[in-house]
Amino acid sequence: MKIKDRIALYFTLISTTMLLAVLFTIYLIFMKFLQSDFFERLTDRTMVTAKLYLEADEISREALNNVRHQYLQKLNGEVTRIYDYKNKATFIGDTTQYWTKSTIEKVRKNGRLQYTEGERQVVGIYYKDNQGDFVILASAHDSGSHNRLNKLLKIMVFVFLLISVFILLLSRWIAEKMLKPLHQFMLEVNKVGSKNMEFRVLETDNKDEINLIAKSFNQLMEELEQAFILQKTFVANASHELRTPLTRIMMTGELALTQNRTPEDYQKVLGTMLEDTSRMEHIITGLLTLAKMDLELIRSQMNPVNLHSILLNIQANWQKEENLQVQIIDGITAEIAPIISGNQVLLQIALDNIISNGFKFSNQQEVTCTLSDFNDHFIIQIQDQGPGIPKSELDEIFKPFYTRSKDSGHQGDGMGLYMAHKIIDLFNGTIAVTHADLSGCTISITLPKL
């Protein structure tokens, strides 16, 4: 059974149960009211009978009977008796002993008595008169009240059925309206697949459970997207970063084996290979750290990083390995070193990816890195001399697998700027394109001071 059907059913059962209890209570109250009213009418009959027969001494019995029948409405199955001190019926012309002596004595003892006997109601009073002490008993069948109760019961059954149907339809409508966001959520979830892991369900300003589920789902999708992307791109990233040191190790080894060399030359070769191997170890450590995407782990491995040193190291590596020019402009005039909290290997990977894009799209022309100080942040601006980036694509360049390499005739997997964005974000920094036109592109990186 669907949730909306269960909600409608439960709501209908609860509502109809309460309605049934209310109607039953009303029926009982009305029944007791009619019963009490009929007892009062019977009591009035006994009092009128006492006045007519016991106090109207000068009027004959026949005249009293005529008055009684003329002015008192005859009740259904009415029986009235006046019993003297010997518990015998008298006065009203019917001497039949209708009630037992025990009942008469009970009235005499209690002074007043009323009870129900089958479908009849009985009232008795003890009346003292100058002619003696008498017991007056009257009973009748309250057919009018029974007819009213039967009509009320039929009306209540009809109203109960009508309201029950209305509540069922109304509860289904309410349940469907309440669960409409959940239905929309399910439709959106069905759109999620391996090809659109960046998809997110719609979140609203409501603070209900469905919106909380949507937020939790989006958080889960965020983590799954990162894990999915990192799983598919880790090998490509490792190849991208490890290609240069591996090539240098292989070239150095092959060059050393081309001819016999002195022990000093071999030591120099081994030192160079050891240096490249150490660099590979740092790169692998950084890539594995990035792949884990454990923010607490990464933050626990953060250390003070000198931006001067890392930029000069990047400049030397590009000049040494690719013979490409990276110009460093130091815009910090203070004597205090520009120190941030981060991971040196990951930060160098991010900057190398941006600089590599600058060289690639400017046909290996010079790339300029400017370091400046702004309040409580350091800003690194990397400027190339390429064709720039169209404004329509500025919001896309930091997304995974997005690349313009195919259109420009270059090779690329669309992961360089994405990795740079993720790394800078881990260091609580920001990265954005601040200038993009035909004269080149400038990417600004803002990092908080330590």
Backbone hydrogen bonds, N-H to C=O, Kabsch-Sander energy under -0.5 kcal/mol:
donor,donor_aa,acceptor,acceptor_aa,energy
6,R,2,K,-2.3
7,I,3,I,-3.0
8,A,4,K,-2.3
9,L,5,D,-2.6
10,Y,6,R,-3.1
11,F,7,I,-2.7
12,T,8,A,-2.2
13,L,9,L,-2.7
14,I,10,Y,-2.6
15,S,11,F,-2.5
16,T,12,T,-3.1
17,T,13,L,-2.1
18,M,14,I,-2.2
19,L,15,S,-2.7
20,L,16,T,-3.0
21,A,17,T,-2.3
22,V,18,M,-2.4
23,L,19,L,-2.9
24,F,20,L,-2.6
25,T,21,A,-2.2
26,I,22,V,-2.6
27,Y,23,L,-2.5
28,L,24,F,-2.4
29,I,25,T,-2.7
30,F,26,I,-2.7
31,M,27,Y,-2.5
32,K,28,L,-2.8
33,F,29,I,-2.4
34,L,30,F,-2.5
35,Q,31,M,-2.5
36,S,32,K,-2.7
37,D,33,F,-2.6
38,F,34,L,-2.4
39,F,35,Q,-2.0
40,E,36,S,-2.1
41,R,37,D,-1.9
42,L,38,F,-2.5
43,T,39,F,-2.4
44,D,40,E,-2.6
45,R,41,R,-1.9
46,T,42,L,-2.2
47,M,43,T,-2.4
48,V,44,D,-2.7
49,T,45,R,-2.5
50,A,46,T,-2.2
51,K,47,M,-2.3
52,L,48,V,-2.6
53,Y,49,T,-2.7
54,L,50,A,-1.9
55,E,50,A,-0.8
55,E,51,K,-0.8
56,A,51,K,-0.5
57,D,55,E,-1.6
59,I,56,A,-0.8
64,L,60,S,-2.1
65,N,61,R,-2.4
66,N,62,E,-2.2
67,V,63,A,-2.4
68,R,64,L,-2.8
69,H,65,N,-2.6
70,Q,66,N,-1.9
71,Y,67,V,-2.6
72,L,68,R,-1.7
73,Q,71,Y,-0.5
78,E,75,L,-1.8
79,V,139,S,-2.7
81,R,137,L,-3.0
82,I,90,T,-0.5
83,Y,135,V,-3.3
84,D,88,K,-2.2
87,N,84,D,-2.2
90,T,82,I,-2.4
92,I,90,T,-2.2
95,T,93,G,-0.6
98,Y,96,T,-1.6
104,I,100,T,-2.0
105,E,101,K,-2.8
106,K,102,S,-1.7
107,V,103,T,-1.9
108,R,104,I,-2.4
109,K,105,E,-2.5
110,N,106,K,-2.7
111,G,107,V,-2.5
113,L,124,G,-2.6
115,Y,122,V,-2.1
117,E,120,R,-3.1
118,G,116,T,-0.5
120,R,117,E,-2.0
121,Q,140,A,-2.3
122,V,115,Y,-3.2
123,V,138,A,-2.8
124,G,113,L,-3.5
125,I,136,I,-2.4
126,Y,111,G,-1.8
127,Y,125,I,-0.6
127,Y,134,F,-3.2
129,D,132,G,-2.2
132,G,129,D,-1.6
134,F,127,Y,-3.4
135,V,83,Y,-2.4
136,I,125,I,-2.5
137,L,81,R,-2.5
137,L,135,V,-0.5
138,A,123,V,-2.8
139,S,79,V,-2.4
140,A,121,Q,-1.5
141,H,76,N,-3.3
142,D,119,E,-0.6
142,D,140,A,-0.6
143,S,141,H,-2.1
146,H,142,D,-1.8
147,N,143,S,-2.4
148,R,144,G,-2.3
149,L,145,S,-2.7
150,N,146,H,-2.4
151,K,147,N,-2.4
152,L,148,R,-2.7
153,L,149,L,-2.6
154,K,150,N,-2.2
155,I,151,K,-2.5
156,M,152,L,-2.7
157,V,153,L,-2.5
158,F,154,K,-2.3
159,V,155,I,-2.9
160,F,156,M,-2.9
161,L,157,V,-2.5
162,L,158,F,-2.6
163,I,159,V,-3.0
164,S,160,F,-2.4
165,V,161,L,-2.3
166,F,162,L,-2.2
167,I,163,I,-3.1
168,L,164,S,-2.4
169,L,165,V,-2.4
170,L,166,F,-2.9
171,S,167,I,-3.1
172,R,168,L,-2.1
173,W,169,L,-2.0
174,I,170,L,-2.8
175,A,171,S,-3.0
176,E,172,R,-2.5
177,K,173,W,-2.3
178,M,174,I,-3.0
179,L,175,A,-2.4
180,K,177,K,-0.7
183,H,179,L,-2.5
184,Q,180,K,-2.6
185,F,181,P,-2.5
186,M,182,L,-2.4
187,L,183,H,-2.2
188,E,184,Q,-2.1
189,V,185,F,-2.5
190,N,186,M,-1.9
191,K,188,E,-1.2
192,V,189,V,-1.7
196,N,193,G,-1.2
199,F,196,N,-1.9
212,L,208,D,-1.7
213,I,209,E,-2.4
214,A,210,I,-2.3
215,K,211,N,-2.4
216,S,212,L,-2.5
217,F,213,I,-2.8
218,N,214,A,-2.5
219,Q,215,K,-2.3
220,L,216,S,-2.4
221,M,217,F,-2.9
222,E,218,N,-2.2
223,E,219,Q,-2.0
224,L,220,L,-2.9
225,E,221,M,-2.9
226,Q,222,E,-2.0
227,A,223,E,-2.6
228,F,224,L,-3.1
229,I,225,E,-2.9
230,L,226,Q,-2.7
231,Q,227,A,-2.2
232,K,228,F,-1.9
233,T,229,I,-1.9
234,F,230,L,-1.4
237,N,233,T,-3.0
238,A,234,F,-2.9
239,S,235,V,-2.6
240,H,236,A,-2.4
241,E,237,N,-2.2
242,L,238,A,-2.6
243,R,239,S,-1.3
246,L,242,L,-2.0
247,T,243,R,-2.4
248,R,244,T,-2.3
249,I,245,P,-2.3
250,M,246,L,-2.5
251,M,247,T,-2.7
252,T,248,R,-2.7
253,G,249,I,-2.5
254,E,250,M,-2.8
255,L,251,M,-2.6
256,A,252,T,-1.9
257,L,253,G,-1.4
258,T,254,E,-0.5
258,T,255,L,-0.8
266,Y,262,T,-2.3
267,Q,263,P,-2.4
268,K,264,E,-2.1
269,V,265,D,-2.7
270,L,266,Y,-3.1
271,G,267,Q,-2.3
272,T,268,K,-2.3
273,M,269,V,-2.7
274,L,270,L,-2.6
275,E,271,G,-2.2
276,D,272,T,-2.3
277,T,273,M,-2.6
278,S,274,L,-2.4
279,R,275,E,-2.0
280,M,276,D,-2.3
281,E,277,T,-2.2
282,H,278,S,-2.1
283,I,279,R,-2.3
284,I,280,M,-2.9
285,T,281,E,-2.4
286,G,282,H,-2.4
287,L,283,I,-2.7
288,L,284,I,-2.7
289,T,285,T,-2.3
290,L,286,G,-2.4
291,A,287,L,-2.5
292,K,288,L,-1.7
293,M,289,T,-1.0
294,D,289,T,-0.5
295,L,293,M,-0.9
298,I,294,D,-2.8
299,R,295,L,-2.9
300,S,296,E,-1.8
301,Q,297,L,-0.9
301,Q,298,I,-0.8
302,M,299,R,-1.1
303,N,342,G,-3.4
305,V,340,I,-3.0
307,L,305,V,-0.7
307,L,338,P,-2.6
310,I,306,N,-2.1
311,L,307,L,-2.2
312,L,308,H,-2.3
313,N,309,S,-2.3
314,I,310,I,-2.1
315,Q,311,L,-2.5
316,A,312,L,-2.3
317,N,313,N,-2.2
318,W,314,I,-2.3
319,Q,315,Q,-1.9
320,K,316,A,-2.5
321,E,317,N,-3.0
322,E,318,W,-1.5
323,N,318,W,-0.9
324,L,318,W,-1.8
326,V,324,L,-0.5
327,Q,325,Q,-0.5
327,Q,367,V,-2.4
329,I,327,Q,-0.6
329,I,369,C,-3.3
330,D,328,I,-0.6
331,G,329,I,-0.9
331,G,371,L,-3.2
333,T,331,G,-0.7
339,I,337,A,-1.3
340,I,305,V,-2.2
341,S,448,P,-0.5
342,G,303,N,-2.6
342,G,340,I,-0.6
344,Q,342,G,-0.5
347,L,343,N,-2.7
348,Q,344,Q,-2.3
349,I,345,V,-2.0
350,A,346,L,-2.2
351,L,347,L,-2.4
352,D,348,Q,-2.8
353,N,349,I,-2.2
354,I,350,A,-1.8
355,I,351,L,-2.7
356,S,352,D,-2.8
357,N,353,N,-1.9
358,G,354,I,-2.0
359,F,355,I,-2.4
360,K,356,S,-2.5
361,F,357,N,-2.4
362,S,358,G,-0.8
363,N,360,K,-0.7
364,Q,359,F,-3.2
367,V,325,Q,-2.0
368,T,383,Q,-2.6
369,C,327,Q,-3.6
370,T,368,T,-0.5
370,T,381,Q,-2.7
371,L,329,I,-2.9
372,S,370,T,-0.5
372,S,379,I,-2.5
374,F,377,H,-2.8
377,H,374,F,-2.2
378,F,447,L,-2.9
379,I,372,S,-2.5
380,I,445,I,-2.8
381,Q,370,T,-2.6
381,Q,379,I,-0.5
382,I,380,I,-0.5
382,I,443,I,-2.6
383,Q,368,T,-2.9
383,Q,381,Q,-0.6
384,D,441,C,-2.2
393,E,390,P,-1.7
394,L,391,K,-1.0
396,E,393,E,-1.5
397,I,393,E,-1.2
399,K,396,E,-2.0
401,F,414,G,-1.2
402,Y,399,K,-1.4
402,Y,414,G,-0.8
403,T,401,F,-0.6
408,S,404,R,-1.5
409,G,405,S,-0.7
409,G,406,K,-0.6
410,H,405,S,-2.6
419,M,415,M,-2.6
420,A,416,G,-2.1
421,H,417,L,-2.6
422,K,418,Y,-2.3
423,I,419,M,-2.5
424,I,420,A,-2.6
425,D,421,H,-2.1
426,L,422,K,-1.7
427,F,423,I,-1.2
428,N,425,D,-1.6
429,G,424,I,-2.5
430,T,446,T,-2.0
432,A,444,S,-2.0
434,T,432,A,-0.7
434,T,442,T,-1.8
435,H,442,T,-1.4
437,D,440,G,-2.3
440,G,437,D,-1.7
442,T,435,H,-3.3
443,I,382,I,-2.4
444,S,432,A,-2.8
444,S,442,T,-0.5
445,I,380,I,-2.9
446,T,430,T,-2.7
447,L,378,F,-2.8
447,L,445,I,-0.5
449,K,376,D,-2.3
450,L,339,I,-1.9
